[in-house]
Amino acid sequence: MKMFIDGTFYRASGIGRYYSNLVKLMLEETDWKLITTVPESKKKDWLEEFNSHENITPIFVKHRKFSVEGFWKLGKIIKELEKECQVFWFPQINLPSYVPENTIVTIHDLCPLTHWWDRGTVRKILFAQLAKRAIKKARIVVVPSNFTKEELLKNFPEVEGKVKVVYNFVDEKFLTKQASDEPPLVKEDYILYVGNRKKHKNLKNLVLAYLKVKDQVHCKLVIAGTRDKNKTKDEIDELIQKLKIEKFIIQFDSPTDSVIMNLYRHAKLFVFPSFYEGFGFPPLEALACGCPVITSNIPVLIETLGEEIACFDPNSVNDMAEKITEIIKNSSKRKKILNLGEEKLSKFSKSALIESYMNLLSQLEVQ
């Protein structure tokens, strides 16, 4: 049996992580043969990650995400593969011009439809149109949380009957125990943030909270993530400069997974202050690497992590600062969080979720 998985968003933030995890699950847990499209610009990275697997065939493409050229060219590729593949899985809503019947679409979140969206009205309208088309064309629409399912039904009631909640799982490489000879990239004690710098990530309030506690906790703040394309300086950099705390902040721009894992393993605390998420990989990855975590108390993070970890109001700089200080100064609370994290991780392991993914294929009546 053969499956096509669209890799247009390979190495693109959370969707890229989801794609890699999905491919690995299918390769390692089934005997399916996979065909995937991957950006030519990511060819080296993709070959390093997947070249050891025999059951996958890449098609390297030159078109960009959300391009008109990609819409038509990918559609042509899909049409040519229709008789060869039994399932087509798109890990995002940007479907091509041609969409086969046995199509699965994953919708990760509806952030562009919220007031946190800061990428313009045109992109918001485009997202809504793409989501509506994806829902119409897909046989199954996968979402990573009950929260996202509720949001999807609220905005697109026609998805009723198609939508399935299947949690994301943590890549097993994050569960590998720390190597004893692995030196920390940051020598000082530090608080860590991993993620992009979009408005809904609430990085501004984290910087302001850090300003309040830095002299009490005696930790640097490490920010690891990707700035907007073609930007070497953004509003977070300007805020750090304005507050005159440059010497207390260490930044890693577009870090590799090996860098991120090193940062997780040696951090005193990981803080995830988001206003909005569809799921949220980084807190679970940090817990898997043995790092204590606290997050904002938004519904989806309470769903996945529980109220003791998803514990602060993201709108309150003071509340965030108090929780950071409380955890940094209390080793027993850090240990308790790690114990709670172990329990949560068991729900988001590949072995725990294989059956859910396989059930999707059975619903397509693929034998």
C-alpha positions in Angstrom: 0.0 0.0 0.0 1.2 3.5 -0.7 0.5 6.9 0.9 1.4 10.4 -0.2 2.3 12.9 2.5 2.8 16.5 1.6 6.0 17.9 2.9 5.7 21.4 1.6 6.1 22.7 5.1 9.0 20.6 6.1 11.1 22.3 8.8 8.5 25.1 9.0 7.8 25.5 12.8 5.1 23.2 14.3 3.7 22.0 11.0 7.2 20.8 10.0 7.6 19.0 13.3 4.2 17.3 12.8 5.2 16.2 9.2 8.4 14.6 10.4 6.7 12.8 13.2 3.9 11.6 10.9 6.4 10.3 8.4 8.5 8.5 11.0 5.4 6.9 12.5 4.3 5.5 9.1 7.7 4.3 8.2 8.5 2.6 11.6 5.1 1.3 12.5 3.6 0.2 9.2 4.7 -1.5 6.0 3.3 1.3 3.9 5.4 2.8 1.2 5.5 6.6 1.2 5.8 9.3 -1.5 6.4 12.8 -0.3 7.0 16.3 -1.8 9.8 18.3 -0.2 11.1 21.8 -1.0 14.4 21.6 -3.0 15.8 24.1 -0.5 15.4 21.6 2.3 16.9 18.6 0.4 20.0 18.3 2.4 18.2 18.4 5.8 15.5 15.9 4.6 18.1 13.4 3.3 20.0 13.6 6.6 16.8 12.8 8.5 15.1 10.2 6.2 17.6 8.8 3.8 18.2 5.7 5.9 14.5 4.6 5.3 13.9 2.5 2.3 10.1 2.8 2.1 10.0 6.5 1.2 10.4 8.3 -2.1 10.9 12.1 -2.1 9.9 14.4 -4.9 11.9 17.6 -4.5 10.0 20.7 -5.7 11.0 24.3 -6.3 7.7 26.0 -5.6 7.2 27.9 -2.4 4.5 27.6 0.2 1.2 29.3 -0.7 2.4 30.1 -4.2 0.1 30.0 -7.3 2.8 28.0 -9.0 2.7 25.4 -6.2 -1.1 25.2 -6.3 -1.0 24.0 -9.9 2.2 22.0 -10.0 1.5 20.0 -6.9 -2.0 19.4 -8.2 -0.5 17.9 -11.3 1.8 15.7 -9.2 -1.1 14.5 -7.1 -3.2 13.6 -10.1 -0.4 11.5 -11.5 -0.1 9.7 -8.2 -3.8 9.1 -7.7 -3.8 5.5 -9.2 -0.6 4.7 -7.3 -1.5 5.9 -3.8 -4.4 4.8 -1.6 -4.2 7.8 0.9 -3.2 11.4 0.5 -2.4 13.3 3.7 -1.9 17.0 3.9 -0.5 18.2 7.2 -1.9 21.7 6.5 -4.8 23.5 4.7 -3.0 24.7 1.6 -4.4 22.0 -0.7 -3.4 21.9 -4.4 -5.6 22.3 -7.5 -6.4 18.6 -7.6 -7.5 16.7 -4.5 -8.2 13.0 -4.5 -11.1 11.4 -2.7 -9.2 9.6 0.1 -7.6 12.7 1.5 -6.8 13.5 5.1 -6.2 17.1 6.2 -4.7 18.3 9.5 -5.8 21.7 10.8 -3.5 22.6 13.7 -5.2 25.8 14.9 -7.3 28.7 14.0 -5.0 31.5 15.1 -5.5 33.6 11.9 -9.2 33.9 12.8 -8.4 35.3 16.3 -7.6 38.8 17.5 -4.1 37.7 18.1 -3.4 37.5 14.4 -1.0 40.2 13.3 -0.3 39.2 9.7 -2.9 41.3 8.0 -6.5 41.0 6.9 -5.7 39.6 3.5 -3.9 36.6 5.0 -6.8 36.1 7.5 -9.3 36.0 4.6 -7.0 33.6 2.6 -6.7 31.3 5.6 -10.5 31.2 6.0 -11.0 30.3 2.3 -8.3 27.7 2.4 -9.7 26.1 5.6 -13.2 26.0 4.1 -12.0 24.4 0.9 -9.9 21.9 2.8 -12.9 20.9 5.0 -15.0 20.4 1.9 -12.4 18.3 0.0 -11.2 16.1 2.8 -12.7 12.8 3.9 -11.2 13.3 7.4 -10.1 16.5 9.1 -7.6 15.8 11.9 -7.1 18.3 14.8 -4.6 18.0 17.7 -6.8 18.8 20.6 -10.4 19.0 21.8 -10.0 22.7 22.1 -9.2 23.0 18.4 -12.1 20.8 17.5 -14.5 23.1 19.4 -13.0 26.1 17.7 -13.3 24.5 14.3 -16.9 23.5 14.8 -17.7 27.0 16.0 -16.2 28.6 12.9 -17.0 25.8 10.3 -20.0 23.8 11.5 -19.9 21.9 8.2 -16.9 19.9 9.5 -19.3 18.0 11.8 -18.9 14.3 11.1 -15.4 14.7 9.5 -13.4 16.1 12.4 -11.3 13.7 14.5 -9.1 14.5 17.5 -5.7 12.8 17.4 -3.1 14.2 19.7 0.4 15.0 18.5 3.2 12.9 19.9 6.6 13.8 21.0 9.5 12.8 18.8 11.4 10.0 20.5 14.7 11.8 20.1 13.6 14.2 22.8 13.1 11.3 25.2 16.7 10.2 24.9 18.5 10.6 28.2 21.1 13.4 28.4 24.6 12.3 27.4 27.0 12.6 30.3 29.6 14.3 28.1 27.2 16.8 26.6 28.5 20.3 27.6 25.8 23.0 28.0 25.7 25.6 25.3 24.9 28.2 28.0 27.2 28.1 31.0 25.1 30.2 33.3 21.8 29.3 34.9 18.9 30.3 32.6 15.2 30.4 32.0 14.3 29.2 28.5 11.7 30.1 25.9 11.5 28.1 22.6 9.1 29.1 19.8 8.6 31.7 17.1 8.1 35.4 17.9 4.6 36.0 16.6 2.1 38.1 18.6 0.1 35.2 20.0 3.3 33.7 21.5 3.3 36.5 24.1 7.1 36.9 24.2 6.8 40.5 25.1 5.1 39.8 28.4 7.7 37.1 29.2 10.5 39.7 28.7 8.7 42.1 31.0 8.2 39.4 33.6 11.8 38.5 33.4 12.8 42.1 34.0 10.9 41.9 37.3 12.6 38.7 38.6 16.1 38.7 37.1 17.7 40.1 40.2 15.9 37.5 42.4 16.4 34.4 40.4 19.9 35.1 39.1 19.2 33.5 35.8 19.7 34.6 32.2 16.8 34.5 29.8 17.4 32.4 26.7 15.1 32.9 23.7 15.4 30.2 21.0 13.3 30.6 17.9 12.8 32.1 14.5 12.3 35.7 13.6 10.2 36.8 10.7 11.9 36.1 7.4 14.4 38.8 6.3 14.3 40.4 9.8 17.5 40.6 11.8 15.8 42.8 14.4 12.2 42.9 15.6 10.0 44.4 18.3 11.4 42.0 20.9 14.9 43.1 20.2 13.8 46.7 20.4 12.1 46.0 23.7 15.2 44.3 25.1 17.3 47.3 24.0 14.9 49.8 25.4 14.9 48.0 28.8 18.7 47.9 28.7 18.9 44.2 29.5 20.8 43.0 26.5 23.5 41.5 28.7 21.0 39.3 30.5 19.4 37.9 27.3 20.9 35.2 25.1 19.2 34.5 21.7 19.4 31.6 19.3 18.0 32.4 15.9 16.6 29.4 13.9 18.2 26.8 16.2 18.6 23.2 15.1 16.9 20.4 17.1 20.2 19.4 18.6 20.7 22.9 19.9 17.1 23.0 21.2 17.6 19.7 23.0 20.8 20.9 24.7 18.9 24.1 25.8 16.0 22.0 27.2 18.3 19.7 29.1 20.3 22.4 30.9 17.6 25.0 31.6 16.4 25.7 35.2 12.9 26.4 33.9 11.0 26.4 30.6 8.3 29.1 30.3 5.7 29.0 27.6 3.5 32.2 27.8 1.3 31.8 24.8 -2.1 33.6 24.4 -3.2 31.0 21.9 -2.1 27.5 20.7 -3.7 24.6 18.9 -1.6 22.1 20.8 1.9 23.2 21.8 4.9 21.0 21.2 7.6 22.8 23.2 6.4 22.3 26.7 6.1 18.5 26.2 9.5 18.4 24.5 11.0 20.3 27.4 9.5 17.9 29.9 10.8 14.9 27.9 14.3 16.3 28.2 13.9 16.6 32.0 13.3 20.4 32.2 10.6 21.8 34.6 7.8 23.7 32.7 5.2 26.3 33.5 2.8 27.7 30.9 -0.1 30.1 30.5 -3.4 28.8 31.7 -5.1 28.8 28.3 -7.7 26.0 27.7 -5.6 23.9 25.3 -2.6 23.8 27.7 -4.8 22.9 30.6 -6.2 20.1 28.5 -2.7 18.7 27.6 -0.7 19.7 30.7 -3.1 20.2 33.6 -3.6 23.2 35.9 -0.5 22.8 38.0 1.8 23.2 34.9 -0.5 25.5 32.9 -0.6 27.8 35.9 -0.3 31.6 35.1 -2.4 34.2 33.5 -0.7 35.2 30.2 -2.2 38.7 30.4 -0.6 39.3 33.8 3.1 40.1 33.9 3.0 40.1 37.7 1.4 36.6 37.8 4.0 35.2 35.4 6.8 36.8 37.3 5.5 35.4 40.6 5.2 31.8 39.2 8.7 32.0 37.7 10.2 33.1 41.0 8.2 30.5 43.0 9.4 27.6 40.8 13.0 28.7 40.4 13.4 29.0 44.2 11.6 25.8 45.1 13.4 22.6 44.1 10.6 20.4 45.5 8.1 22.2 43.2 10.4 21.7 40.2 10.6 18.0 41.1 6.8 17.8 41.4 6.4 19.4 38.0 8.8 16.8 36.4 6.8 14.0 38.1 3.5 15.4 36.7 5.2 15.8 33.4 6.1 12.2 33.3 2.4 11.3 33.7 1.4 13.7 30.9 4.1 12.5 28.5 2.7 9.0 28.7 -0.4 10.3 26.8 1.7 11.9 24.1 4.1 9.1 23.2 4.1 7.5 19.8 3.2 4.1 21.3 0.2 5.5 23.0 -1.1 7.2 19.8 -0.3 4.6 17.1 -3.8 3.1 17.4 -5.5 6.5 16.9 -3.5 7.1 13.7 -4.2 3.6 12.4 -7.9 4.1 13.1 -8.0 7.0 10.7 -6.8 4.8 7.9 -9.4 2.1 8.7 -12.1 4.8 8.5 -11.0 5.4 4.9 -11.7 1.7 4.3 -8.1 1.2 3.3 -7.0 -2.4 3.8 
